[in-house]
Each structure stands twice: as C-alpha cells, then as structure tokens.
Amino acid sequence: MKNTSKFQNVVIATIVGWLVLFVFLPNLMIIATSF
C-alpha cells in the first residue's frame, strides 16, 4: 500500500507540475514581452 500511495503522490506531483508549467509559462512570456 505504501508503494502505491508513493507512486500516486509522484503522479499527482507530476500532473500539478505540468499544470503549473502551462499556467506560468504563457504569463512569463507576456511579462517578458511587456518589459
């Protein structure tokens, strides 16, 4: 059970990481172009 939950946490962290990347990358580009 511990290995399964650890794997689940890694998957959730990866999904959250990709979501954050796709949310912040366009915002950073907009900020970079405005300066």
C-alpha positions in Angstrom: 0.0 0.0 0.0 2.8 2.4 0.8 4.5 1.9 -2.6 1.1 2.5 -4.3 0.5 5.8 -2.4 4.1 6.9 -3.1 3.6 6.3 -6.8 0.2 8.1 -6.6 1.9 11.1 -5.0 4.6 11.2 -7.7 1.9 11.1 -10.4 -0.1 13.9 -8.7 3.1 16.0 -8.3 3.9 15.5 -12.0 0.4 16.5 -13.1 0.4 19.6 -10.8 3.9 20.4 -12.1 2.8 20.3 -15.7 -0.3 22.4 -14.9 1.8 25.0 -13.1 4.2 25.0 -16.1 1.5 25.5 -18.6 -0.1 28.3 -16.4 3.1 30.2 -15.7 4.9 29.8 -19.0 2.5 32.0 -21.0 2.3 34.5 -18.1 6.1 34.7 -18.0 6.2 35.2 -21.8 3.6 38.0 -21.5 5.6 39.7 -18.7 8.9 39.3 -20.7 7.3 40.9 -23.8 5.8 43.8 -21.8 9.2 44.8 -20.4 
